[in-house]
């Protein structure tokens, strides 16, 4: 598995899940899981996932971040 690539097919991620999770934890990277070349989900460091949960989920987090980026 190439830990420098941000996109990984689901089948590849499944086959290398331990390595992928270690890279997220140690390198603090976000990886996108793809199906047929389209991003379907992301694996993020725990702290980021917890912050997303604190603001009310992915939609609320996207709203907060969008407002911040557009300010």
N, CA, C and O atoms as a Tripos MOL2 file, in Angstrom:
@<TRIPOS>MOLECULE
protein
  284   283    71     0     0
PROTEIN
NO_CHARGES

@<TRIPOS>ATOM
      1 N           0.8420   -1.1880    0.0000 N.3       1 UNK1
      2 CA          0.0000    0.0000    0.0000 C.3       1 UNK1
      3 C           0.8770    1.2380    0.0000 C.2       1 UNK1
      4 O           1.8470    1.3230    0.7530 O.2       1 UNK1
      5 N           0.5370    2.1880   -0.8390 N.am      2 UNK2
      6 CA          1.2830    3.4400   -0.9310 C.3       2 UNK2
      7 C           0.6820    4.4480    0.0430 C.2       2 UNK2
      8 O          -0.3900    4.9960   -0.2150 O.2       2 UNK2
      9 N           1.3720    4.6960    1.1700 N.am      3 UNK3
     10 CA          0.8280    5.6170    2.1730 C.3       3 UNK3
     11 C           0.9340    7.0740    1.7350 C.2       3 UNK3
     12 O           0.4030    7.9540    2.4120 O.2       3 UNK3
     13 N           1.6120    7.3480    0.6150 N.am      4 UNK4
     14 CA          1.6700    8.7150    0.0960 C.3       4 UNK4
     15 C           0.4380    9.0610   -0.7320 C.2       4 UNK4
     16 O           0.0910   10.2340   -0.8710 O.2       4 UNK4
     17 N          -0.2190    8.0520   -1.2790 N.am      5 UNK5
     18 CA         -1.4430    8.2820   -2.0520 C.3       5 UNK5
     19 C          -2.5850    8.5540   -1.0830 C.2       5 UNK5
     20 O          -2.6600    7.9470   -0.0150 O.2       5 UNK5
     21 N          -3.4670    9.4600   -1.4560 N.am      6 UNK6
     22 CA         -4.5970    9.7590   -0.5680 C.3       6 UNK6
     23 C          -5.8070    8.9000   -0.8850 C.2       6 UNK6
     24 O          -6.6450    8.6740   -0.0120 O.2       6 UNK6
     25 N          -5.9170    8.4150   -2.1190 N.am      7 UNK7
     26 CA         -7.0640    7.6070   -2.5160 C.3       7 UNK7
     27 C          -6.6650    6.1360   -2.5960 C.2       7 UNK7
     28 O          -5.6200    5.7880   -3.1450 O.2       7 UNK7
     29 N          -7.5210    5.2800   -2.0330 N.am      8 UNK8
     30 CA         -7.2690    3.8440   -2.0360 C.3       8 UNK8
     31 C          -8.5540    3.1040   -2.3640 C.2       8 UNK8
     32 O          -9.5850    3.3560   -1.7420 O.2       8 UNK8
     33 N          -8.5110    2.1930   -3.3310 N.am      9 UNK9
     34 CA         -9.6910    1.3800   -3.6030 C.3       9 UNK9
     35 C         -10.1020    0.5960   -2.3500 C.2       9 UNK9
     36 O          -9.2490    0.1840   -1.5640 O.2       9 UNK9
     37 N         -11.3880    0.3980   -2.1740 N.am     10 UNK10
     38 CA        -11.8990   -0.2970   -0.9920 C.3      10 UNK10
     39 C         -11.2520   -1.6700   -0.8470 C.2      10 UNK10
     40 O         -10.8660   -2.0530    0.2580 O.2      10 UNK10
     41 N         -11.1280   -2.4080   -1.9350 N.am     11 UNK11
     42 CA        -10.5400   -3.7570   -1.8590 C.3      11 UNK11
     43 C          -9.0960   -3.6980   -1.3650 C.2      11 UNK11
     44 O          -8.6820   -4.5370   -0.5660 O.2      11 UNK11
     45 N          -8.3340   -2.7210   -1.8320 N.am     12 UNK12
     46 CA         -6.9460   -2.5530   -1.3880 C.3      12 UNK12
     47 C          -6.9070   -2.1720    0.0900 C.2      12 UNK12
     48 O          -6.0930   -2.6970    0.8500 O.2      12 UNK12
     49 N          -7.7770   -1.2700    0.4900 N.am     13 UNK13
     50 CA         -7.8240   -0.8530    1.8950 C.3      13 UNK13
     51 C          -8.1990   -2.0270    2.7950 C.2      13 UNK13
     52 O          -7.6320   -2.1940    3.8750 O.2      13 UNK13
     53 N          -9.1430   -2.8270    2.3540 N.am     14 UNK14
     54 CA         -9.5600   -3.9970    3.1310 C.3      14 UNK14
     55 C          -8.3950   -4.9650    3.3030 C.2      14 UNK14
     56 O          -8.1920   -5.5080    4.3880 O.2      14 UNK14
     57 N          -7.6340   -5.1800    2.2440 N.am     15 UNK15
     58 CA         -6.5070   -6.1240    2.2940 C.3      15 UNK15
     59 C          -5.3620   -5.6030    3.1550 C.2      15 UNK15
     60 O          -4.5570   -6.3820    3.6660 O.2      15 UNK15
     61 N          -5.2910   -4.2750    3.3140 N.am     16 UNK16
     62 CA         -4.1880   -3.6620    4.0610 C.3      16 UNK16
     63 C          -4.6930   -2.7950    5.2030 C.2      16 UNK16
     64 O          -4.0910   -1.7680    5.5170 O.2      16 UNK16
     65 N          -5.7890   -3.1990    5.8240 N.am     17 UNK17
     66 CA         -6.4410   -2.3560    6.8300 C.3      17 UNK17
     67 C          -5.5190   -1.9920    7.9930 C.2      17 UNK17
     68 O          -5.5080   -0.8380    8.4230 O.2      17 UNK17
     69 N          -4.7600   -2.9310    8.5010 N.am     18 UNK18
     70 CA         -3.8620   -2.6450    9.6260 C.3      18 UNK18
     71 C          -2.8470   -1.5720    9.2530 C.2      18 UNK18
     72 O          -2.5800   -0.6630   10.0380 O.2      18 UNK18
     73 N          -2.2860   -1.6810    8.0580 N.am     19 UNK19
     74 CA         -1.3040   -0.7010    7.5890 C.3      19 UNK19
     75 C          -1.9520    0.6690    7.3860 C.2      19 UNK19
     76 O          -1.3690    1.6960    7.7310 O.2      19 UNK19
     77 N          -3.1480    0.6750    6.8300 N.am     20 UNK20
     78 CA         -3.8640    1.9270    6.6120 C.3      20 UNK20
     79 C          -4.1620    2.6200    7.9340 C.2      20 UNK20
     80 O          -3.9350    3.8230    8.0690 O.2      20 UNK20
     81 N          -4.6710    1.8690    8.9130 N.am     21 UNK21
     82 CA         -4.9800    2.4550   10.2160 C.3      21 UNK21
     83 C          -3.7290    2.9510   10.9290 C.2      21 UNK21
     84 O          -3.7640    3.9930   11.5830 O.2      21 UNK21
     85 N          -2.6320    2.2230   10.8130 N.am     22 UNK22
     86 CA         -1.3770    2.6570   11.4310 C.3      22 UNK22
     87 C          -0.9090    3.9680   10.8170 C.2      22 UNK22
     88 O          -0.4190    4.8460   11.5270 O.2      22 UNK22
     89 N          -1.0580    4.1080    9.4990 N.am     23 UNK23
     90 CA         -0.6460    5.3450    8.8310 C.3      23 UNK23
     91 C          -1.5190    6.5120    9.2710 C.2      23 UNK23
     92 O          -1.0150    7.6160    9.4740 O.2      23 UNK23
     93 N          -2.8220    6.2820    9.4220 N.am     24 UNK24
     94 CA         -3.7190    7.3430    9.8920 C.3      24 UNK24
     95 C          -3.3110    7.7710   11.2990 C.2      24 UNK24
     96 O          -3.2330    8.9630   11.5970 O.2      24 UNK24
     97 N          -3.0560    6.7980   12.1480 N.am     25 UNK25
     98 CA         -2.7110    7.0840   13.5430 C.3      25 UNK25
     99 C          -1.3430    7.7560   13.6660 C.2      25 UNK25
    100 O          -1.2120    8.7690   14.3530 O.2      25 UNK25
    101 N          -0.3320    7.2060   13.0130 N.am     26 UNK26
    102 CA          1.0410    7.7010   13.2090 C.3      26 UNK26
    103 C           1.3920    8.8950   12.3260 C.2      26 UNK26
    104 O           2.0990    9.8020   12.7660 O.2      26 UNK26
    105 N           0.9060    8.9030   11.0860 N.am     27 UNK27
    106 CA          1.2440    9.9860   10.1600 C.3      27 UNK27
    107 C           0.2280   11.1160   10.1800 C.2      27 UNK27
    108 O           0.4470   12.1720    9.5860 O.2      27 UNK27
    109 N          -0.9190   10.8780   10.8890 N.am     28 UNK28
    110 CA         -1.9750   11.8850   10.9960 C.3      28 UNK28
    111 C          -2.5180   12.2530    9.6180 C.2      28 UNK28
    112 O          -2.7970   13.4180    9.3380 O.2      28 UNK28
    113 N          -2.6630   11.2350    8.7590 N.am     29 UNK29
    114 CA         -3.1300   11.4360    7.3930 C.3      29 UNK29
    115 C          -4.6020   11.0760    7.2750 C.2      29 UNK29
    116 O          -5.1310   10.3040    8.0750 O.2      29 UNK29
    117 N          -5.2460   11.6320    6.2870 N.am     30 UNK30
    118 CA         -6.6070   11.2750    5.9250 C.3      30 UNK30
    119 C          -6.5350   10.5190    4.6130 C.2      30 UNK30
    120 O          -5.8860   10.9640    3.6670 O.2      30 UNK30
    121 N          -7.2030    9.3740    4.5580 N.am     31 UNK31
    122 CA         -7.2400    8.5680    3.3480 C.3      31 UNK31
    123 C          -8.6760    8.4210    2.8870 C.2      31 UNK31
    124 O          -9.5900    8.2750    3.6980 O.2      31 UNK31
    125 N          -8.8660    8.4610    1.5790 N.am     32 UNK32
    126 CA        -10.1830    8.3150    0.9910 C.3      32 UNK32
    127 C         -10.3090    6.9230    0.3900 C.2      32 UNK32
    128 O          -9.4150    6.4590   -0.3180 O.2      32 UNK32
    129 N         -11.4190    6.2660    0.6770 N.am     33 UNK33
    130 CA        -11.7080    4.9580    0.1260 C.3      33 UNK33
    131 C         -12.5410    5.1600   -1.1260 C.2      33 UNK33
    132 O         -13.5400    5.8790   -1.1090 O.2      33 UNK33
    133 N         -12.1270    4.5240   -2.2110 N.am     34 UNK34
    134 CA        -12.7800    4.7330   -3.4870 C.3      34 UNK34
    135 C         -13.4190    3.4510   -4.0040 C.2      34 UNK34
    136 O         -12.9930    2.3410   -3.6840 O.2      34 UNK34
    137 N         -14.4430    3.6400   -4.8020 N.am     35 UNK35
    138 CA        -15.0900    2.5460   -5.5150 C.3      35 UNK35
    139 C         -15.2950    3.0360   -6.9360 C.2      35 UNK35
    140 O         -15.9450    4.0540   -7.1740 O.2      35 UNK35
    141 N         -14.7310    2.2930   -7.8740 N.am     36 UNK36
    142 CA        -14.8000    2.6840   -9.2930 C.3      36 UNK36
    143 C         -14.2660    4.0900   -9.5210 C.2      36 UNK36
    144 O         -14.7760    4.8360  -10.3560 O.2      36 UNK36
    145 N         -13.2270    4.4390   -8.7630 N.am     37 UNK37
    146 CA        -12.5630    5.7190   -8.9310 C.3      37 UNK37
    147 C         -13.2340    6.8940   -8.2450 C.2      37 UNK37
    148 O         -12.7330    8.0150   -8.3300 O.2      37 UNK37
    149 N         -14.3520    6.6730   -7.5680 N.am     38 UNK38
    150 CA        -15.0630    7.7620   -6.8920 C.3      38 UNK38
    151 C         -14.9040    7.6220   -5.3830 C.2      38 UNK38
    152 O         -15.0280    6.5260   -4.8370 O.2      38 UNK38
    153 N         -14.6340    8.7270   -4.7240 N.am     39 UNK39
    154 CA        -14.4890    8.7190   -3.2660 C.3      39 UNK39
    155 C         -15.8190    8.3830   -2.6100 C.2      39 UNK39
    156 O         -16.8530    8.9740   -2.9220 O.2      39 UNK39
    157 N         -15.7710    7.4150   -1.6900 N.am     40 UNK40
    158 CA        -16.9790    6.9630   -1.0110 C.3      40 UNK40
    159 C         -16.9640    7.2820    0.4780 C.2      40 UNK40
    160 O         -18.0120    7.5300    1.0750 O.2      40 UNK40
    161 N         -15.7720    7.2770    1.0800 N.am     41 UNK41
    162 CA        -15.6410    7.4930    2.5240 C.3      41 UNK41
    163 C         -14.2140    7.9210    2.8230 C.2      41 UNK41
    164 O         -13.3280    7.8300    1.9740 O.2      41 UNK41
    165 N         -14.0090    8.3930    4.0550 N.am     42 UNK42
    166 CA        -12.6720    8.8020    4.4840 C.3      42 UNK42
    167 C         -12.3330    8.1320    5.8060 C.2      42 UNK42
    168 O         -13.1970    7.8980    6.6510 O.2      42 UNK42
    169 N         -11.0600    7.8350    5.9580 N.am     43 UNK43
    170 CA        -10.5420    7.3380    7.2350 C.3      43 UNK43
    171 C          -9.7020    8.4820    7.7800 C.2      43 UNK43
    172 O          -8.7200    8.8940    7.1620 O.2      43 UNK43
    173 N         -10.0950    8.9910    8.9430 N.am     44 UNK44
    174 CA         -9.4580   10.1820    9.5110 C.3      44 UNK44
    175 C          -8.9070    9.8820   10.8950 C.2      44 UNK44
    176 O          -9.3360    8.9280   11.5430 O.2      44 UNK44
    177 N          -7.9530   10.6950   11.3540 N.am     45 UNK45
    178 CA         -7.4640   10.5140   12.7290 C.3      45 UNK45
    179 C          -8.6160   10.6600   13.7360 C.2      45 UNK45
    180 O          -9.5740   11.3960   13.4980 O.2      45 UNK45
    181 N          -8.5070    9.9630   14.8340 N.am     46 UNK46
    182 CA         -9.5500    9.9270   15.8620 C.3      46 UNK46
    183 C          -9.9760   11.3190   16.3160 C.2      46 UNK46
    184 O         -11.1710   11.5880   16.4480 O.2      46 UNK46
    185 N          -9.0270   12.1930   16.5510 N.am     47 UNK47
    186 CA         -9.3530   13.5270   17.0580 C.3      47 UNK47
    187 C         -10.2570   14.2800   16.0900 C.2      47 UNK47
    188 O         -11.1690   14.9870   16.5180 O.2      47 UNK47
    189 N         -10.0150   14.1360   14.8020 N.am     48 UNK48
    190 CA        -10.8570   14.7950   13.8110 C.3      48 UNK48
    191 C         -12.2560   14.2000   13.8160 C.2      48 UNK48
    192 O         -13.2450   14.9310   13.7610 O.2      48 UNK48
    193 N         -12.3410   12.8870   13.8820 N.am     49 UNK49
    194 CA        -13.6450   12.2250   13.9590 C.3      49 UNK49
    195 C         -14.4280   12.6660   15.1880 C.2      49 UNK49
    196 O         -15.6410   12.8660   15.1180 O.2      49 UNK49
    197 N         -13.7320   12.8190   16.3180 N.am     50 UNK50
    198 CA        -14.4000   13.2670   17.5460 C.3      50 UNK50
    199 C         -14.8890   14.7050   17.4240 C.2      50 UNK50
    200 O         -15.9690   15.0310   17.9160 O.2      50 UNK50
    201 N         -14.1110   15.5690   16.7750 N.am     51 UNK51
    202 CA        -14.5510   16.9540   16.5680 C.3      51 UNK51
    203 C         -15.7770   17.0060   15.6650 C.2      51 UNK51
    204 O         -16.7010   17.7820   15.9080 O.2      51 UNK51
    205 N         -15.7830   16.1860   14.6320 N.am     52 UNK52
    206 CA        -16.9350   16.1240   13.7410 C.3      52 UNK52
    207 C         -18.1720   15.7000   14.5220 C.2      52 UNK52
    208 O         -19.2490   16.2680   14.3390 O.2      52 UNK52
    209 N         -18.0220   14.7150   15.3830 N.am     53 UNK53
    210 CA        -19.1480   14.2620   16.2100 C.3      53 UNK53
    211 C         -19.6140   15.3630   17.1590 C.2      53 UNK53
    212 O         -20.8150   15.5240   17.3750 O.2      53 UNK53
    213 N         -18.6810   16.1180   17.7250 N.am     54 UNK54
    214 CA        -19.0260   17.1760   18.6890 C.3      54 UNK54
    215 C         -19.8720   18.2750   18.0600 C.2      54 UNK54
    216 O         -20.7520   18.8270   18.7210 O.2      54 UNK54
    217 N         -19.6190   18.6040   16.7910 N.am     55 UNK55
    218 CA        -20.3810   19.6860   16.1630 C.3      55 UNK55
    219 C         -21.6890   19.2000   15.5590 C.2      55 UNK55
    220 O         -22.4370   19.9920   14.9860 O.2      55 UNK55
    221 N         -21.9730   17.9090   15.6800 N.am     56 UNK56
    222 CA        -23.2570   17.3990   15.2310 C.3      56 UNK56
    223 C         -23.2090   16.5270   13.9930 C.2      56 UNK56
    224 O         -24.2490   16.2740   13.3850 O.2      56 UNK56
    225 N         -22.0480   16.0670   13.6050 N.am     57 UNK57
    226 CA        -21.9430   15.1640   12.4570 C.3      57 UNK57
    227 C         -21.2990   15.8010   11.2540 C.2      57 UNK57
    228 O         -20.9010   16.9660   11.2750 O.2      57 UNK57
    229 N         -21.2060   15.0160   10.2120 N.am     58 UNK58
    230 CA        -20.4900   15.4450    9.0090 C.3      58 UNK58
    231 C         -21.1200   16.6650    8.3430 C.2      58 UNK58
    232 O         -20.4030   17.5640    7.9060 O.2      58 UNK58
    233 N         -22.4450   16.7090    8.2600 N.am     59 UNK59
    234 CA        -23.0960   17.8540    7.6130 C.3      59 UNK59
    235 C         -22.8400   19.1480    8.3770 C.2      59 UNK59
    236 O         -22.5450   20.1810    7.7760 O.2      59 UNK59
    237 N         -22.9520   19.0920    9.7000 N.am     60 UNK60
    238 CA        -22.7060   20.2840   10.5190 C.3      60 UNK60
    239 C         -21.2460   20.7110   10.4200 C.2      60 UNK60
    240 O         -20.9540   21.9050   10.3520 O.2      60 UNK60
    241 N         -20.3320   19.7550   10.4120 N.am     61 UNK61
    242 CA        -18.9090   20.0640   10.3080 C.3      61 UNK61
    243 C         -18.6160   20.7260    8.9570 C.2      61 UNK61
    244 O         -17.8330   21.6740    8.8820 O.2      61 UNK61
    245 N         -19.2400   20.2280    7.9040 N.am     62 UNK62
    246 CA        -19.0490   20.8150    6.5740 C.3      62 UNK62
    247 C         -19.5540   22.2480    6.5380 C.2      62 UNK62
    248 O         -18.9300   23.1050    5.9130 O.2      62 UNK62
    249 N         -20.6660   22.5200    7.1920 N.am     63 UNK63
    250 CA        -21.2080   23.8790    7.2500 C.3      63 UNK63
    251 C         -20.2590   24.8120    7.9860 C.2      63 UNK63
    252 O         -19.9930   25.9220    7.5260 O.2      63 UNK63
    253 N         -19.7480   24.3630    9.1270 N.am     64 UNK64
    254 CA        -18.7980   25.1680    9.9190 C.3      64 UNK64
    255 C         -17.5460   25.4600    9.1060 C.2      64 UNK64
    256 O         -17.0950   26.6030    9.0350 O.2      64 UNK64
    257 N         -16.9930   24.4320    8.4980 N.am     65 UNK65
    258 CA        -15.7640   24.6230    7.7170 C.3      65 UNK65
    259 C         -15.9880   25.5030    6.5030 C.2      65 UNK65
    260 O         -15.1470   26.3450    6.1860 O.2      65 UNK65
    261 N         -17.0980   25.3230    5.8260 N.am     66 UNK66
    262 CA        -17.3980   26.1600    4.6540 C.3      66 UNK66
    263 C         -17.5100   27.6190    5.0490 C.2      66 UNK66
    264 O         -16.9850   28.4940    4.3600 O.2      66 UNK66
    265 N         -18.1930   27.8890    6.1570 N.am     67 UNK67
    266 CA        -18.3340   29.2720    6.6290 C.3      67 UNK67
    267 C         -16.9770   29.8540    6.9680 C.2      67 UNK67
    268 O         -16.7130   31.0200    6.6760 O.2      67 UNK67
    269 N         -16.1220   29.0660    7.5730 N.am     68 UNK68
    270 CA        -14.7940   29.5250    7.9420 C.3      68 UNK68
    271 C         -13.9400   29.8180    6.7040 C.2      68 UNK68
    272 O         -13.2210   30.8170    6.6660 O.2      68 UNK68
    273 N         -14.0180   28.9600    5.7060 N.am     69 UNK69
    274 CA        -13.2270   29.1410    4.4960 C.3      69 UNK69
    275 C         -13.6990   30.3290    3.6780 C.2      69 UNK69
    276 O         -12.9010   30.9800    3.0030 O.2      69 UNK69
    277 N         -14.9870   30.6130    3.7350 N.am     70 UNK70
    278 CA        -15.5510   31.7270    2.9640 C.3      70 UNK70
    279 C         -15.4470   33.0570    3.6910 C.2      70 UNK70
    280 O         -15.7600   34.0970    3.1120 O.2      70 UNK70
    281 N         -15.0180   33.0470    4.9350 N.am     71 UNK71
    282 CA        -14.9400   34.3030    5.7240 C.3      71 UNK71
    283 C         -13.7710   35.1500    5.3080 C.2      71 UNK71
    284 O         -13.5620   36.2280    5.8640 O.2      71 UNK71
@<TRIPOS>BOND
     1     1     2 1
     2     2     3 1
     3     3     4 2
     4     3     5 am
     5     5     6 1
     6     6     7 1
     7     7     8 2
     8     7     9 am
     9     9    10 1
    10    10    11 1
    11    11    12 2
    12    11    13 am
    13    13    14 1
    14    14    15 1
    15    15    16 2
    16    15    17 am
    17    17    18 1
    18    18    19 1
    19    19    20 2
    20    19    21 am
    21    21    22 1
    22    22    23 1
    23    23    24 2
    24    23    25 am
    25    25    26 1
    26    26    27 1
    27    27    28 2
    28    27    29 am
    29    29    30 1
    30    30    31 1
    31    31    32 2
    32    31    33 am
    33    33    34 1
    34    34    35 1
    35    35    36 2
    36    35    37 am
    37    37    38 1
    38    38    39 1
    39    39    40 2
    40    39    41 am
    41    41    42 1
    42    42    43 1
    43    43    44 2
    44    43    45 am
    45    45    46 1
    46    46    47 1
    47    47    48 2
    48    47    49 am
    49    49    50 1
    50    50    51 1
    51    51    52 2
    52    51    53 am
    53    53    54 1
    54    54    55 1
    55    55    56 2
    56    55    57 am
    57    57    58 1
    58    58    59 1
    59    59    60 2
    60    59    61 am
    61    61    62 1
    62    62    63 1
    63    63    64 2
    64    63    65 am
    65    65    66 1
    66    66    67 1
    67    67    68 2
    68    67    69 am
    69    69    70 1
    70    70    71 1
    71    71    72 2
    72    71    73 am
    73    73    74 1
    74    74    75 1
    75    75    76 2
    76    75    77 am
    77    77    78 1
    78    78    79 1
    79    79    80 2
    80    79    81 am
    81    81    82 1
    82    82    83 1
    83    83    84 2
    84    83    85 am
    85    85    86 1
    86    86    87 1
    87    87    88 2
    88    87    89 am
    89    89    90 1
    90    90    91 1
    91    91    92 2
    92    91    93 am
    93    93    94 1
    94    94    95 1
    95    95    96 2
    96    95    97 am
    97    97    98 1
    98    98    99 1
    99    99   100 2
   100    99   101 am
   101   101   102 1
   102   102   103 1
   103   103   104 2
   104   103   105 am
   105   105   106 1
   106   106   107 1
   107   107   108 2
   108   107   109 am
   109   109   110 1
   110   110   111 1
   111   111   112 2
   112   111   113 am
   113   113   114 1
   114   114   115 1
   115   115   116 2
   116   115   117 am
   117   117   118 1
   118   118   119 1
   119   119   120 2
   120   119   121 am
   121   121   122 1
   122   122   123 1
   123   123   124 2
   124   123   125 am
   125   125   126 1
   126   126   127 1
   127   127   128 2
   128   127   129 am
   129   129   130 1
   130   130   131 1
   131   131   132 2
   132   131   133 am
   133   133   134 1
   134   134   135 1
   135   135   136 2
   136   135   137 am
   137   137   138 1
   138   138   139 1
   139   139   140 2
   140   139   141 am
   141   141   142 1
   142   142   143 1
   143   143   144 2
   144   143   145 am
   145   145   146 1
   146   146   147 1
   147   147   148 2
   148   147   149 am
   149   149   150 1
   150   150   151 1
   151   151   152 2
   152   151   153 am
   153   153   154 1
   154   154   155 1
   155   155   156 2
   156   155   157 am
   157   157   158 1
   158   158   159 1
   159   159   160 2
   160   159   161 am
   161   161   162 1
   162   162   163 1
   163   163   164 2
   164   163   165 am
   165   165   166 1
   166   166   167 1
   167   167   168 2
   168   167   169 am
   169   169   170 1
   170   170   171 1
   171   171   172 2
   172   171   173 am
   173   173   174 1
   174   174   175 1
   175   175   176 2
   176   175   177 am
   177   177   178 1
   178   178   179 1
   179   179   180 2
   180   179   181 am
   181   181   182 1
   182   182   183 1
   183   183   184 2
   184   183   185 am
   185   185   186 1
   186   186   187 1
   187   187   188 2
   188   187   189 am
   189   189   190 1
   190   190   191 1
   191   191   192 2
   192   191   193 am
   193   193   194 1
   194   194   195 1
   195   195   196 2
   196   195   197 am
   197   197   198 1
   198   198   199 1
   199   199   200 2
   200   199   201 am
   201   201   202 1
   202   202   203 1
   203   203   204 2
   204   203   205 am
   205   205   206 1
   206   206   207 1
   207   207   208 2
   208   207   209 am
   209   209   210 1
   210   210   211 1
   211   211   212 2
   212   211   213 am
   213   213   214 1
   214   214   215 1
   215   215   216 2
   216   215   217 am
   217   217   218 1
   218   218   219 1
   219   219   220 2
   220   219   221 am
   221   221   222 1
   222   222   223 1
   223   223   224 2
   224   223   225 am
   225   225   226 1
   226   226   227 1
   227   227   228 2
   228   227   229 am
   229   229   230 1
   230   230   231 1
   231   231   232 2
   232   231   233 am
   233   233   234 1
   234   234   235 1
   235   235   236 2
   236   235   237 am
   237   237   238 1
   238   238   239 1
   239   239   240 2
   240   239   241 am
   241   241   242 1
   242   242   243 1
   243   243   244 2
   244   243   245 am
   245   245   246 1
   246   246   247 1
   247   247   248 2
   248   247   249 am
   249   249   250 1
   250   250   251 1
   251   251   252 2
   252   251   253 am
   253   253   254 1
   254   254   255 1
   255   255   256 2
   256   255   257 am
   257   257   258 1
   258   258   259 1
   259   259   260 2
   260   259   261 am
   261   261   262 1
   262   262   263 1
   263   263   264 2
   264   263   265 am
   265   265   266 1
   266   266   267 1
   267   267   268 2
   268   267   269 am
   269   269   270 1
   270   270   271 1
   271   271   272 2
   272   271   273 am
   273   273   274 1
   274   274   275 1
   275   275   276 2
   276   275   277 am
   277   277   278 1
   278   278   279 1
   279   279   280 2
   280   279   281 am
   281   281   282 1
   282   282   283 1
   283   283   284 2
@<TRIPOS>SUBSTRUCTURE
     1 UNK1         2 RESIDUE 1 A UNK
     2 UNK2         6 RESIDUE 1 A UNK
     3 UNK3        10 RESIDUE 1 A UNK
     4 UNK4        14 RESIDUE 1 A UNK
     5 UNK5        18 RESIDUE 1 A UNK
     6 UNK6        22 RESIDUE 1 A UNK
     7 UNK7        26 RESIDUE 1 A UNK
     8 UNK8        30 RESIDUE 1 A UNK
     9 UNK9        34 RESIDUE 1 A UNK
    10 UNK10       38 RESIDUE 1 A UNK
    11 UNK11       42 RESIDUE 1 A UNK
    12 UNK12       46 RESIDUE 1 A UNK
    13 UNK13       50 RESIDUE 1 A UNK
    14 UNK14       54 RESIDUE 1 A UNK
    15 UNK15       58 RESIDUE 1 A UNK
    16 UNK16       62 RESIDUE 1 A UNK
    17 UNK17       66 RESIDUE 1 A UNK
    18 UNK18       70 RESIDUE 1 A UNK
    19 UNK19       74 RESIDUE 1 A UNK
    20 UNK20       78 RESIDUE 1 A UNK
    21 UNK21       82 RESIDUE 1 A UNK
    22 UNK22       86 RESIDUE 1 A UNK
    23 UNK23       90 RESIDUE 1 A UNK
    24 UNK24       94 RESIDUE 1 A UNK
    25 UNK25       98 RESIDUE 1 A UNK
    26 UNK26      102 RESIDUE 1 A UNK
    27 UNK27      106 RESIDUE 1 A UNK
    28 UNK28      110 RESIDUE 1 A UNK
    29 UNK29      114 RESIDUE 1 A UNK
    30 UNK30      118 RESIDUE 1 A UNK
    31 UNK31      122 RESIDUE 1 A UNK
    32 UNK32      126 RESIDUE 1 A UNK
    33 UNK33      130 RESIDUE 1 A UNK
    34 UNK34      134 RESIDUE 1 A UNK
    35 UNK35      138 RESIDUE 1 A UNK
    36 UNK36      142 RESIDUE 1 A UNK
    37 UNK37      146 RESIDUE 1 A UNK
    38 UNK38      150 RESIDUE 1 A UNK
    39 UNK39      154 RESIDUE 1 A UNK
    40 UNK40      158 RESIDUE 1 A UNK
    41 UNK41      162 RESIDUE 1 A UNK
    42 UNK42      166 RESIDUE 1 A UNK
    43 UNK43      170 RESIDUE 1 A UNK
    44 UNK44      174 RESIDUE 1 A UNK
    45 UNK45      178 RESIDUE 1 A UNK
    46 UNK46      182 RESIDUE 1 A UNK
    47 UNK47      186 RESIDUE 1 A UNK
    48 UNK48      190 RESIDUE 1 A UNK
    49 UNK49      194 RESIDUE 1 A UNK
    50 UNK50      198 RESIDUE 1 A UNK
    51 UNK51      202 RESIDUE 1 A UNK
    52 UNK52      206 RESIDUE 1 A UNK
    53 UNK53      210 RESIDUE 1 A UNK
    54 UNK54      214 RESIDUE 1 A UNK
    55 UNK55      218 RESIDUE 1 A UNK
    56 UNK56      222 RESIDUE 1 A UNK
    57 UNK57      226 RESIDUE 1 A UNK
    58 UNK58      230 RESIDUE 1 A UNK
    59 UNK59      234 RESIDUE 1 A UNK
    60 UNK60      238 RESIDUE 1 A UNK
    61 UNK61      242 RESIDUE 1 A UNK
    62 UNK62      246 RESIDUE 1 A UNK
    63 UNK63      250 RESIDUE 1 A UNK
    64 UNK64      254 RESIDUE 1 A UNK
    65 UNK65      258 RESIDUE 1 A UNK
    66 UNK66      262 RESIDUE 1 A UNK
    67 UNK67      266 RESIDUE 1 A UNK
    68 UNK68      270 RESIDUE 1 A UNK
    69 UNK69      274 RESIDUE 1 A UNK
    70 UNK70      278 RESIDUE 1 A UNK
    71 UNK71      282 RESIDUE 1 A UNK
